[in-house]
Amino acid sequence: MARDRKDLGARKFVRVDLHKQGFLIPAPDAPWIQCYILDISDNGACLDVGDLAVPKMFGLSLTAGGEVRRVCTLIWRRGELVGVRFVSAKELRGEVAPPAEGDPASRKAPAN
């Protein structure tokens, strides 16, 4: 039986608990900074970055060797936790506009 979107916390994408080490890449030539990936979906992730200053746009490596990387944009911050949205290749090429900054759905903190 299909579940109503309200039953899923009004989320478009299913979150998967990951609880795995990741690496924040603040700039192309900058050293990678260890972070902790708490959960992930097709559209983004929740990261524990401690007191690290996080740029508006950055890279995220899901593996220590960098085999799996995503470009991210910062959506929200709650203490040591940040919510990020993965940026598509089309967005990077400028073919589509990213979601509006004022979109309240993009700023929701994880349900605990």
DSSP file with accessible surface (Angstrom, degrees, kcal/mol):
  #  RESIDUE AA STRUCTURE BP1 BP2  ACC     N-H-->O    O-->H-N    N-H-->O    O-->H-N    TCO  KAPPA ALPHA  PHI   PSI    X-CA   Y-CA   Z-CA
    1    1 A M              0   0  233      0, 0.0     2,-0.1     0, 0.0     0, 0.0   0.000 360.0 360.0 360.0 131.4    0.0    0.0    0.0
    2    2 A A        -     0   0   99      1,-0.1     2,-0.4     0, 0.0     0, 0.0  -0.461 360.0-131.8 -71.0 141.4    1.4    3.4   -0.9
    3    3 A R        -     0   0  158     -2,-0.1     2,-0.1     1,-0.1    -1,-0.1  -0.759  20.1-111.7 -97.3 141.6    2.0    5.8    1.9
    4    4 A D    >>  -     0   0   91     -2,-0.4     3,-1.3     1,-0.1     4,-0.7  -0.386  27.6-117.9 -64.8 146.3    0.8    9.4    1.8
    5    5 A R  G >4>S+     0   0  124      1,-0.3     5,-1.8     2,-0.2     3,-1.0   0.839 114.9  63.2 -57.5 -31.5    3.6   11.9    1.6
    6    6 A K  G >45S+     0   0  172      1,-0.3     3,-1.4     3,-0.2    -1,-0.3   0.860  96.4  58.7 -61.7 -34.4    2.5   13.3    5.0
    7    7 A D  G <45S+     0   0   97     -3,-1.3    -1,-0.3     1,-0.3    -2,-0.2   0.750 101.9  54.9 -66.2 -23.3    3.3    9.9    6.5
    8    8 A L  G <<5S-     0   0   76     -3,-1.0     3,-0.4    -4,-0.7    -1,-0.3   0.212 126.6 -97.0 -95.6  15.0    6.9   10.3    5.3
    9    9 A G  T < 5 -     0   0   46     -3,-1.4    -3,-0.2     1,-0.2    -2,-0.1   0.804  68.8 -71.2  76.5  25.3    7.4   13.6    7.1
   10   10 A A  S   <S+     0   0   45     -5,-1.8     2,-0.4     1,-0.2    -1,-0.2   0.814  94.1 146.1  59.6  32.7    6.7   15.5    3.8
   11   11 A R        -     0   0   62     -6,-0.5    -1,-0.2    -3,-0.4    -3,-0.1  -0.839  44.2-156.8-102.2 138.0   10.0   14.4    2.3
   12   12 A K  S    S+     0   0  159     -2,-0.4     2,-0.4     1,-0.1    -1,-0.1   0.781  80.8  48.6 -77.7 -31.3   10.4   13.7   -1.4
   13   13 A F  S    S-     0   0   75     28,-0.0     2,-0.2    29,-0.0    -1,-0.1  -0.933  86.2-117.9-119.5 137.5   13.4   11.4   -0.9
   14   14 A V        -     0   0  112     -2,-0.4    28,-0.4     1,-0.1     2,-0.4  -0.506  29.0-137.1 -71.4 132.2   13.8    8.5    1.5
   15   15 A R        -     0   0   74     -2,-0.2     2,-0.5    26,-0.1    26,-0.2  -0.740  12.1-156.6 -91.5 141.5   16.7    9.1    3.9
   16   16 A V  E     -A   40   0A  85     24,-3.0    24,-2.0    -2,-0.4     2,-0.2  -0.976  20.4-123.7-118.4 124.4   19.0    6.2    4.7
   17   17 A D  E     +A   39   0A 120     -2,-0.5    22,-0.3    22,-0.2    21,-0.1  -0.506  39.8 163.7 -64.1 130.0   21.0    6.2    8.0
   18   18 A L  E     -     0   0A  62     20,-2.5    20,-0.2    -2,-0.2    21,-0.2   0.753  16.6-173.1-117.1 -48.9   24.6    6.0    7.0
   19   19 A H  E     +     0   0A  98     19,-1.0     2,-0.3    18,-0.4    19,-0.2   0.942  40.4 137.9  46.1  63.7   26.7    6.9   10.1
   20   20 A K  E     -A   37   0A  84     17,-2.0    17,-3.4    19,-0.0    -1,-0.2  -0.967  59.7 -98.9-139.4 149.2   29.9    6.9    8.1
   21   21 A Q  E     +A   36   0A  82     -2,-0.3     2,-0.3    15,-0.2    15,-0.2  -0.423  46.0 169.8 -66.4 139.8   33.1    9.0    7.8
   22   22 A G  E     -A   35   0A   0     13,-2.3    13,-2.5    -2,-0.1     2,-0.4  -0.822  27.7-120.7-138.2-179.1   33.1   11.4    4.8
   23   23 A F  E     -AB  34  61A  31     38,-2.2    38,-3.1    -2,-0.3     2,-0.4  -0.980  11.0-145.8-136.3 123.3   35.3   14.2    3.7
   24   24 A L  E     -AB  33  60A   0      9,-3.3     9,-2.8    -2,-0.4    36,-0.2  -0.703  10.0-158.7 -83.5 132.2   34.3   17.8    3.1
   25   25 A I  E     - B   0  59A  16     34,-3.3    34,-2.8    -2,-0.4     7,-0.1  -0.884   8.3-175.2-115.2  95.4   36.3   19.5    0.3
   26   26 A P  S    S-     0   0   40      0, 0.0    -1,-0.1     0, 0.0    31,-0.1   0.795  70.3  -1.1 -67.0 -28.7   36.0   23.2    0.9
   27   27 A A  S >  S-     0   0   46      4,-0.1     3,-1.3     3,-0.1    31,-0.0  -0.975  81.5 -98.3-155.3 158.7   37.8   24.2   -2.4
   28   28 A P  T 3  S+     0   0  124      0, 0.0    -1,-0.1     0, 0.0    30,-0.0   0.860 122.4  29.9 -52.5 -41.6   39.4   22.3   -5.3
   29   29 A D  T 3  S+     0   0  165      2,-0.1     3,-0.1    -3,-0.0    -4,-0.0   0.378  98.5 108.0-101.8   6.5   43.0   22.5   -4.0
   30   30 A A  S <  S-     0   0   28     -3,-1.3    -3,-0.1     1,-0.1     3,-0.1  -0.456  79.0 -96.7 -82.5 154.1   42.2   22.6   -0.3
   31   31 A P        -     0   0  106      0, 0.0     2,-0.2     0, 0.0    -4,-0.1  -0.388  44.2-106.3 -65.8 148.0   42.9   19.8    2.1
   32   32 A W        -     0   0   86     -7,-0.1     2,-0.5    -6,-0.1    -7,-0.2  -0.519  30.2-146.9 -75.5 143.8   40.0   17.4    2.8
   33   33 A I  E     -A   24   0A  60     -9,-2.8    -9,-3.3    -2,-0.2     2,-0.1  -0.951  17.3-118.8-117.6 127.4   38.4   17.8    6.2
   34   34 A Q  E     +A   23   0A 122     -2,-0.5     2,-0.3   -11,-0.2   -11,-0.2  -0.357  40.9 163.7 -66.0 137.6   36.9   14.8    7.9
   35   35 A C  E     -A   22   0A   8    -13,-2.5   -13,-2.3    -2,-0.1     2,-0.5  -0.819  35.6-112.8-138.8-178.4   33.2   14.9    8.7
   36   36 A Y  E     -AC  21  48A  93     12,-1.9    12,-3.1    -2,-0.3     2,-0.8  -0.984  16.9-145.8-127.0 120.4   30.5   12.4    9.6
   37   37 A I  E     +AC  20  47A   0    -17,-3.4   -17,-2.0    -2,-0.5   -18,-0.4  -0.785  18.7 178.7 -87.5 110.3   27.7   11.5    7.3
   38   38 A L  E     -     0   0A  30      8,-2.4   -20,-2.5    -2,-0.8   -19,-1.0   0.914  64.5 -10.5 -80.2 -47.6   24.7   10.8    9.4
   39   39 A D  E     -AC  17  46A  18      7,-1.2     7,-2.2   -22,-0.3     2,-0.3  -0.972  61.8-161.7-149.3 164.5   22.1   10.1    6.7
   40   40 A I  E     +AC  16  45A  31    -24,-2.0   -24,-3.0    -2,-0.3     2,-0.3  -0.982   6.9 179.2-147.5 151.9   21.8   10.5    3.0
   41   41 A S        -     0   0   22      3,-2.9   -26,-0.1    -2,-0.3     3,-0.1  -0.830  50.9 -89.4-138.7-177.8   19.1   10.6    0.3
   42   42 A D  S    S+     0   0  143    -28,-0.4     3,-0.1    -2,-0.3   -27,-0.1   0.772 127.2  39.5 -65.2 -23.5   19.1   11.0   -3.5
   43   43 A N  S    S-     0   0   64      1,-0.2    43,-3.3    42,-0.1     2,-0.3   0.640 125.1 -37.8-104.1 -19.2   18.9   14.7   -3.0
   44   44 A G  E     - D   0  85A   7     41,-0.3    -3,-2.9    -3,-0.1     2,-0.3  -0.955  50.9-114.8-178.7-164.0   21.2   15.5   -0.1
   45   45 A A  E     -CD  40  84A   9     39,-1.7    39,-2.8    -2,-0.3     2,-0.5  -0.971  15.9-122.6-155.4 163.9   22.6   14.5    3.3
   46   46 A C  E     -CD  39  83A   2     -7,-2.2    -8,-2.4    -2,-0.3    -7,-1.2  -0.979  35.9-169.7-113.5 125.0   22.9   15.5    7.0
   47   47 A L  E     -CD  37  82A   0     35,-2.8    35,-2.6    -2,-0.5     2,-0.7  -0.914  24.4-141.5-119.5 145.1   26.5   15.9    8.1
   48   48 A D  E     +CD  36  81A  51    -12,-3.1   -12,-1.9    -2,-0.4    33,-0.2  -0.927  30.8 163.2 -99.9 113.7   28.1   16.3   11.5
   49   49 A V    >   -     0   0   12     31,-2.8     3,-1.7    -2,-0.7    32,-0.1   0.276  32.7-144.0-114.9   7.0   30.9   18.9   10.9
   50   50 A G  T 3   -     0   0   19     30,-0.7    -1,-0.4     1,-0.2   -15,-0.0  -0.369  68.6 -29.0  63.6-138.2   31.6   19.9   14.5
   51   51 A D  T 3  S+     0   0  156      2,-0.1    -1,-0.2    -2,-0.1     2,-0.1   0.249  98.6 137.4 -97.0  16.4   32.5   23.6   14.8
   52   52 A L    <   -     0   0   40     -3,-1.7     2,-0.4    28,-0.1    -3,-0.1  -0.333  59.2-121.0 -63.3 134.0   33.9   23.7   11.2
   53   53 A A        -     0   0   85     -2,-0.1    -1,-0.1     1,-0.0    -2,-0.1  -0.681  31.1-153.9 -74.2 127.5   33.0   26.7    9.1
   54   54 A V        -     0   0   21     -2,-0.4     4,-0.1    -3,-0.0    20,-0.0  -0.920   7.7-130.9-111.3 125.9   31.2   25.3    6.0
   55   55 A P        -     0   0   46      0, 0.0    19,-0.2     0, 0.0     3,-0.1  -0.252  26.6-109.5 -68.3 163.2   31.2   27.3    2.7
   56   56 A K  S    S+     0   0  102      1,-0.2    18,-2.5    17,-0.1     2,-0.4   0.866 106.9  24.1 -61.4 -37.2   28.0   27.8    0.8
   57   57 A M  E    S+ E   0  73A  98     16,-0.2     2,-0.3   -31,-0.1    16,-0.2  -0.997  79.6 143.1-132.4 136.4   29.1   25.4   -1.9
   58   58 A F  E     - E   0  72A   7     14,-2.2    14,-3.5    -2,-0.4     2,-0.3  -0.957  44.2 -96.1-159.6 171.3   31.7   22.6   -1.4
   59   59 A G  E     -BE  25  71A  16    -34,-2.8   -34,-3.3    -2,-0.3     2,-0.4  -0.685  26.1-158.7 -96.7 153.6   32.6   19.0   -2.4
   60   60 A L  E     -BE  24  70A   0     10,-2.5    10,-2.4    -2,-0.3     2,-0.6  -0.988   2.8-157.1-132.8 122.1   31.8   15.9   -0.3
   61   61 A S  E     -BE  23  69A   0    -38,-3.1   -38,-2.2    -2,-0.4     8,-0.2  -0.893   4.5-167.1 -98.3 127.2   33.7   12.7   -0.7
   62   62 A L  S    S+     0   0   19      6,-3.1     2,-0.3    -2,-0.6     7,-0.1   0.521  75.7  47.9 -88.0  -7.0   31.7    9.7    0.4
   63   63 A T  S >  S-     0   0   31      5,-0.7     3,-1.2   -40,-0.1   -40,-0.1  -0.957  83.1-123.0-132.9 153.3   34.8    7.5    0.3
   64   64 A A  T 3  S+     0   0   77     -2,-0.3    -1,-0.1     1,-0.3   -42,-0.0   0.838 114.1  50.2 -63.5 -32.2   38.4    8.0    1.6
   65   65 A G  T 3  S-     0   0   52     -3,-0.0    -1,-0.3     1,-0.0    -3,-0.0   0.528 112.1-119.0 -84.8  -6.2   39.8    7.5   -1.9
   66   66 A G  S <  S+     0   0   10     -3,-1.2    -2,-0.1     2,-0.2     3,-0.1   0.653  71.1 134.7  79.7  15.8   37.4   10.1   -3.4
   67   67 A E  S    S+     0   0  146      1,-0.2     2,-0.5    -6,-0.0    -3,-0.0   0.825  72.0  42.9 -67.3 -30.5   35.8    7.5   -5.8
   68   68 A V  S    S+     0   0   53     -5,-0.1    -6,-3.1     2,-0.0    -5,-0.7  -0.958  77.1 162.2-120.8 112.5   32.3    8.8   -4.9
   69   69 A R  E     -E   61   0A 141     -2,-0.5     2,-0.3    -8,-0.2    -8,-0.2  -0.945  17.1-168.8-129.7 152.8   32.0   12.6   -4.7
   70   70 A R  E     -E   60   0A 115    -10,-2.4   -10,-2.5    -2,-0.3     2,-0.5  -0.987  23.4-127.9-136.4 147.2   29.1   15.1   -4.8
   71   71 A V  E     -E   59   0A  50     16,-0.5    16,-3.0    -2,-0.3     2,-0.3  -0.820  38.6-167.8 -90.1 132.7   29.0   18.9   -5.1
   72   72 A C  E     -EF  58  86A   0    -14,-3.5   -14,-2.2    -2,-0.5     2,-0.4  -0.896  21.1-152.7-124.9 154.5   26.9   20.2   -2.3
   73   73 A T  E     -EF  57  85A  14     12,-2.3    12,-2.3    -2,-0.3     2,-0.3  -0.978  31.3-114.1-123.3 138.8   25.2   23.4   -1.3
   74   74 A L  E     + F   0  84A  34    -18,-2.5    10,-0.2    -2,-0.4     3,-0.1  -0.563  36.7 170.0 -73.0 127.7   24.6   24.3    2.4
   75   75 A I  E     -     0   0A  41      8,-2.9     2,-0.3     1,-0.4     9,-0.2   0.786  60.9  -8.7-106.5 -45.1   20.9   24.4    3.2
   76   76 A W  E     - F   0  83A  19      7,-1.4     7,-2.3    32,-0.1    -1,-0.4  -0.977  51.1-152.2-151.0 162.4   20.7   24.7    7.0
   77   77 A R  E     + F   0  82A  84     -2,-0.3     2,-0.4     5,-0.2     5,-0.2  -0.992  10.0 177.5-140.4 132.8   22.9   24.5   10.1
   78   78 A R  E >   - F   0  81A 124      3,-2.8     3,-2.0    -2,-0.4     2,-0.3  -0.852  67.0 -65.0-132.7  92.6   21.9   23.5   13.6
   79   79 A G  T 3  S-     0   0   60     -2,-0.4    -1,-0.1     1,-0.3     0, 0.0  -0.454 121.4  -6.9  65.8-119.8   24.9   23.6   15.9
   80   80 A E  T 3  S+     0   0  112     -2,-0.3   -31,-2.8    -3,-0.1   -30,-0.7   0.514 122.1  85.8 -87.0  -5.4   27.3   20.9   14.7
   81   81 A L  E <   -DF  48  78A  41     -3,-2.0    -3,-2.8   -33,-0.2     2,-0.4  -0.776  54.6-174.1-100.8 141.3   24.9   19.5   12.1
   82   82 A V  E     -DF  47  77A   0    -35,-2.6   -35,-2.8    -2,-0.3     2,-0.5  -0.975  16.3-143.6-129.8 147.7   24.4   20.7    8.6
   83   83 A G  E     -DF  46  76A   3     -7,-2.3    -8,-2.9    -2,-0.4    -7,-1.4  -0.929  23.4-172.3-107.1 131.8   21.9   19.8    5.9
   84   84 A V  E     -DF  45  74A   8    -39,-2.8   -39,-1.7    -2,-0.5     2,-0.4  -0.925  16.2-146.6-125.3 151.4   23.2   19.8    2.3
   85   85 A R  E     -DF  44  73A  27    -12,-2.3   -12,-2.3    -2,-0.3     2,-0.3  -0.948  25.9-120.0-113.1 136.5   21.6   19.4   -1.1
   86   86 A F  E     - F   0  72A  22    -43,-3.3     2,-0.5    -2,-0.4   -14,-0.2  -0.600  25.0-134.6 -75.5 135.6   23.4   17.7   -3.9
   87   87 A V        -     0   0   18    -16,-3.0   -16,-0.5    -2,-0.3     2,-0.1  -0.774  19.7-131.2 -93.2 130.5   23.9   20.0   -6.9
   88   88 A S     >  -     0   0   51     -2,-0.5     4,-2.2     1,-0.1     5,-0.2  -0.347  18.6-114.7 -78.7 162.1   23.1   18.4  -10.2
   89   89 A A  H  > S+     0   0   60      1,-0.2     4,-2.0     2,-0.2     6,-0.2   0.887 118.1  56.1 -62.0 -36.6   25.4   18.5  -13.3
   90   90 A K  H  4>S+     0   0  114      1,-0.2     5,-2.6     2,-0.2     6,-0.6   0.908 106.9  49.1 -63.1 -41.4   22.7   20.6  -15.1
   91   91 A E  H >45S+     0   0   33      1,-0.2     3,-1.1     3,-0.2    -1,-0.2   0.911 109.1  52.3 -63.6 -41.8   22.8   23.2  -12.3
   92   92 A L  H 3<5S+     0   0   94     -4,-2.2    -1,-0.2     1,-0.3    -2,-0.2   0.859 109.9  48.8 -63.5 -33.6   26.6   23.3  -12.4
   93   93 A R  T 3<5S-     0   0  148     -4,-2.0    -1,-0.3    -5,-0.2    -2,-0.2   0.520 116.8-117.4 -81.5  -6.5   26.4   24.0  -16.1
   94   94 A G  T < 5S+     0   0   61     -3,-1.1    -3,-0.2    -4,-0.4    -2,-0.1   0.666  77.6 127.0  81.1  18.2   23.8   26.7  -15.5
   95   95 A E  S   <S+     0   0  114     -5,-2.6     2,-0.3    -6,-0.2    -4,-0.2   0.717  73.5  27.0 -81.6 -23.2   21.0   24.9  -17.4
   96   96 A V  S    S-     0   0   69     -6,-0.6    -2,-0.2    -5,-0.0    -1,-0.1  -0.980  83.8-113.5-135.5 153.1   18.5   25.0  -14.6
   97   97 A A        -     0   0   89     -2,-0.3     3,-0.1     1,-0.1    -6,-0.1  -0.651  33.4-119.5 -84.6 139.1   18.0   27.4  -11.7
   98   98 A P        -     0   0   78      0, 0.0     3,-0.1     0, 0.0    -1,-0.1  -0.310  47.4 -75.8 -68.9 161.9   18.6   26.0   -8.2
   99   99 A P        -     0   0   62      0, 0.0     0, 0.0     0, 0.0     0, 0.0  -0.220  63.2 -87.8 -56.9 150.5   15.6   26.0   -5.7
  100  100 A A    >   -     0   0   71      1,-0.1     3,-1.6    -3,-0.1     6,-0.2  -0.287  27.4-128.8 -62.9 141.7   14.9   29.4   -4.2
  101  101 A E  T 3  S+     0   0  120      1,-0.3    -1,-0.1    -3,-0.1     5,-0.0   0.843 108.3  55.6 -56.7 -37.2   16.7   30.3   -1.0
  102  102 A G  T 3  S+     0   0   57      3,-0.0    -1,-0.3     4,-0.0    -2,-0.1   0.420  73.0 125.1 -81.8   3.5   13.5   31.2    0.7
  103  103 A D    X   -     0   0   62     -3,-1.6     3,-1.2     1,-0.2     4,-0.3  -0.494  49.0-158.7 -66.5 108.3   11.9   27.8    0.0
  104  104 A P  G >  S+     0   0   99      0, 0.0     3,-1.4     0, 0.0     4,-0.2   0.832  86.8  63.2 -63.6 -27.5   10.9   26.7    3.6
  105  105 A A  G >  S+     0   0   61      1,-0.3     3,-0.7     2,-0.2    -2,-0.1   0.809  98.3  56.7 -66.8 -25.8   10.8   23.1    2.6
  106  106 A S  G <  S+     0   0   30     -3,-1.2    -1,-0.3     1,-0.2    -3,-0.1   0.545 103.0  55.3 -83.2  -4.6   14.5   23.2    1.8
  107  107 A R  G <  S+     0   0  113     -3,-1.4    -1,-0.2    -4,-0.3    -2,-0.2   0.325  72.7 129.1-109.9   6.5   15.4   24.4    5.3
  108  108 A K    <   -     0   0  102     -3,-0.7     3,-0.1    -4,-0.2   -32,-0.1  -0.427  52.7-133.4 -68.8 136.7   13.9   21.7    7.5
  109  109 A A        -     0   0   36     -2,-0.1    -1,-0.1     1,-0.1    -2,-0.1  -0.439  37.5 -84.3 -80.6 159.2   16.1   20.1   10.1
  110  110 A P        -     0   0   19      0, 0.0     2,-0.4     0, 0.0    -1,-0.1  -0.326  43.8-112.7 -65.8 145.9   16.1   16.4   10.5
  111  111 A A              0   0   89     -3,-0.1    -3,-0.0  -102,-0.0     0, 0.0  -0.669 360.0 360.0 -78.1 129.1   13.4   14.9   12.7
  112  112 A N              0   0  188     -2,-0.4    -3,-0.0    -3,-0.0    -1,-0.0  -0.848 360.0 360.0-114.8 360.0   14.9   13.4   15.9
